[in-house]
Amino acid sequence: MVKCMAPERKSGPWKAIGLVSAIGFELVSFTLLGFFFGRWINEKADGSSLWIGLGVLAGLAGGAFGVVVLVRKVLEGSDD
């Protein structure tokens, strides 16, 4: 009888480096998107710079949510 084995989950330093890089990229990209979106609204509405600050905060919140989803997905397959 042939046993089918599940592929091994590779862990170690490369997985940790990839996770840290992905977290940093996610936070930076969402924050920049929020900044540019807030600046765009500020230009269209001729308002104060409050829109830029709100855009940055919304980007940080979106990035934090993305990081939580990413970490849950990575930890889902680990046996630790």
Secondary structure, 3 states (H helix, E strand, C coil): CCCCCCCCCCCCHHHHHHHHHHHHHHHHHHHHHHHHHHHHHHHHHCCCCHHHHHHHHHHHHHHHHHHHHHHHHHHHCCCC
